[in-house]
């Protein structure tokens, strides 16, 4: 999708909705593209004027589709070729039964697969990445999804290279994004490709949208992530959480679960999409966040409490995972 987004007019965008999808991910795209279109007309240039997107809300089971909130949404049957097909995510109440979530979407999965084979670029919003993965179009590609579901994506679709912290990942003709409001990030990404950085910046200003959100890390709650893991990895995470101040020793951890270090690494990687050390680092940062907000302990004391002796080293880890320094986090 790197160059195909700047296409001769009209540039046809289809948003594929289905029973139980998240409506805000649909309307975020519609509204931001509408605002950007008004701005583009006000500052029209010769090159930008050649790009005229047509946005259609598509459904395979129309004319009405009931979205996750229960509201019926009017849709049109897809006809002709599409330059870009956007797939919003399904509403999810459980994170351990993706087979049940994806099973009703057989027609949509087949449509996505066929469209991609014909050259249509794809974008999956939030857990819409699971729908794309089910269609096989993410195999061997880098992709992201809502941070609370990245472990499930890695487990369900091991051929996908999951970028857990990313807000938006573009790999060839496929874009995937993070959690629900990343629909706005995708919308600005499309505006920039269609009409340039100037229109995208102006649209973000008008709509009060951040221009660049590079990471989901500041929003991650490690305690919620751990609860969604399969039993083995959840047990590993809980074992590590009770030993935050102790040095990490892979052999000791493997012995506690009666497996070899190699088996431990493999099973945690398959189930959680990361290493045991990463699970420990997340837990340490989560505890540090709690202490920064709930105690008067110094950063040095907190650093020691979560198993680090060097404040600068831990601060770098904290910034990497949270997106700001411990001092900024405490003030905020």
N, C-alpha and C positions, 0 to 999 in steps of 0.2 A: 504493500500500500504506500510505499515511500514516495513514488512519483505519480501513481495512478489517481491520487486524489485531485490533482490539478488536471482536469479533463475537459474536453469540449462540452459545451452546453447541450442538453441539460445533464447534470450529474445526479443520477437517480439513487436516492437513499431510501431503503426500506427498513422500517423498525418492525421486527417480527414479534407480535404479541401472542399470548396463549393463555389458557385458563390458569389463574393463580400467579401470573407474573407480577412484578412490583411496578406499579403505575408511575411512581415518581421518577423511575429511571427512564421511562418513556417521555414524560412531559418535560423533564430537564433538557433533553435533547431538542425537543420541539421548540421550547420557549427560548433557549439560548440561540439556536439557529435563526429563529424569527427576529430576535433582537439584533443579532449580528447582520442579518439581511438589511434591516433598516439603517444601521450604521454604515454598511458598505455602500448603500445608495447615496448617502449624504457625502461620502468621500470617494465616489466612484472614480476608478482609474481605467485606462484602456484595457490593461491586462486583467484586472479583477472583474470587469464587466462581462468577460467571456465565460465566467463560471456562474452558472445558475442552477443551484441545487433544487431538486424536487424531492420533498420528503413525504413518504407515504407510510401510514400505519397499516401493516399487513396482518392478516390472520388466515389460517387455513381452515378454521371452523366457523367463519363469520355467519351473518353480518355483525353479530355482537359477541364480544368475549368478556367474561367476567374476571376482572383482575383480582389481585390478592385482597384488596380492601372490600371486595364484594360489589364494586361499581361496574355496571356494564359499559363497555367501551366499543364504539363503532369502528369496524375495520373494513378493509377492502381485500379482495382476493388478489394475490400477486399475479401480475401479468407482465410478460416481457423480461428483459434482462435488467440486472441491477448492478450499479457500480459498487455499492456498499450495502451490506446487510448487517443491521445491528440487532443483537439478541440481549434483551434484558434478563435479569435473573428471576428464578422462581422464588416464591415465598417459602421459607423453611422454618419449621418449628422444631425439627430434630436434625442433628448433624450426623447421626449414625445409621441412616437408612436412605442413602442416595439412590439405591436401586428403585425404591418406591417413588422417590421424587421424579426420577428421570423416565420411569416406565411409561407414563401417559404421553410423553413427548416424542414418541416414535415418528409421527408424520413430520414434526418440525425438524427433528434430527436428520431425517432423510432429505428434506428440502434444503437444509443448510449444506449437507454433503454434496448434493447435486449442484447447488449454486456455486459453491467453491470450485468444483471441478470445471465449471464453465468460465471461471475467471473473476467471480465476484469477490471483492475484499470483504473481510468479516471483522466485526467488533463484538466482544462479549462484555457486558457490564456486570460487575459484581460476580455473583455466582452463575451468571450466564456463561462463564468460562467452563462450568461443568457440562453445559449443553453442547458447547463447541467441542469439548474433549470427548463427549459421547459420540459425536459425529466423526471423530478421528482426525480432525483438522489441527489439533494441537500436538500431535505426536512428533517428537523431536524438536519442538519449538519451546522458546521461553514464554512463560505466561504467568499471570498473577490472578488473584481473586480476593474476596474479602478476607482480611487477616485471620478471622476466627475460623476460616475454612481451609486455610492453606495446607494443613496437615492432611485433611480429607482428600484434597485434590491430588496431592502427591501419592497418597495411598491408593486411591481408586484408579488413578491413571499414571502409572509409573513411567510411561514414555514421555510425560510432560516435564519440562525443566521448570519447576516452580520457583518463581522469584517472590519470596514470601513478603518482603517489605515494600515492594514497588507499588506505586499508585497506578501507573500506566506502563504497560510493556508492549512495544511494537516489534514484531518479528515477521519480516516479510509482509505478506498481505493480511496479517491477522493482528488485531489489537485486543488486549484484555485489560481490564481495570480492576481496582480494589473495591472497597465496600460501597454501599448504596450511593452516597453523594459523589462518588467518582464519576458518575454520569456527567456531572458538570465539567470535570477534567477532560473527559472524552469530548464533550461538546466544544470546549475551547481548543482542543487539539484539532478537531475537524475544521473549526473556523480559521485557525492559523493556516492549515493546508489549503483551504478553499480561497481565502482572501488575504492572507498574510498576517504577519505579527502585529501590525498596526491595528487592524480591525479586531484581532483577538484581544489585544490589550485594552482597547476601548470598550469592547463588550464586557470584559471582566470588570472594568471600572464601573460601568453602568449597572451591572448586575450584582456588584459587591462580591465578586468571586476572586479567590486567590489565583494569581497568574501561574504559579508553579508549585505543585505539591509532589515532591520527589519520593516521599516515603510514608508508609502507613505506620512506621515504628512508633511515633508519638502517641498513637491511639491504642496500641496493643495492651491488653490486660492479660498477663501471662496466666493468671489463675483461671480465667475463662478458657484459654487455649488448652490448658492441661486437662480440664474436665471433659473435653471433647475427644481426647486421645483414646485409642484402644487400650484394653486393660494392662497389657505388658508395659507399654510406654508411659501410661498414666502412673503405674506403680513406680517406674524409674523416676519420673518427675517428682512424685511425692517423697520418695526416698531421698532425693537430692535436696528437696525443700527443707527437710529436717536437719540437714547438715551443711547449711550455707557457709558457715565459717571454717569448715574443714577443707584441707587441700583436696583437689580432685585427683583421684587415682582410678583409672579405668579398670585395672585388675581387681581392686577392692569392690567396685560397683558390680562387675561381672560375677564375682564370687557370691555376692549377696543375692543374685538372681539365678545362680546355679547354671550359668552359661559361660562360654568362652568370650573373651573380649571381642573377637571377630564377630561372633553371633550377636552379641549385644549391639555392636555398632550397626550391623546389618538390619536387625529388627527395628531398632529405634529410627534409623534412616527411612526404612520402608513405611513405618507407621506415623512418624512425626514430621518427616521431611527435613530433619536436621540431626545433628550429633547429640549425644548425651551432654557434652560440654556446653553446647548451645542452650539446652534445657536448663542447665545450672546457671549459666550467665543470665538468662531471662529471669529466673527466680531471684537471683541476687539483685538485679536491677529493680524488680518489682518490690522486693523488701526495702530497698533503698528509697524508692519513691514513697512508700508508706511511712518510713521513718522521717524523711525530709518534711512531710506534711504534718505528721502527728507528734513529733518530738522536737526538743531543743538541742539534740545532740549535734556536735560539730560534724563537718563532712569527714574529717579524719576518723572520728569515732564510728560513724556510719560505715565508712569504707572498711574499717577493721571488722565490724560486726557482720559484714557480708562476705568476709573471706579474703579481702585484699589488704596488702600492707602498704601499697603505694597509691597515694591519692591521684596523681596524674594519670596513671594507668587505668584506674577505675573510672575516672572522669571521662576518658576517651571512650570506654565501653558504654558509659551512660549516654553520652552524646550520640554515639552510633545507634543505640536502640531507641532513645527517646526523642532525639532531634534537637535537644537543647542541653545546656550544662546543668549540673545539680543545683547551682545557685539560682539560675533562671527558673528552674522547675519549682524550687522552694518559694520563690517570690510570687509565682503565678498561681 
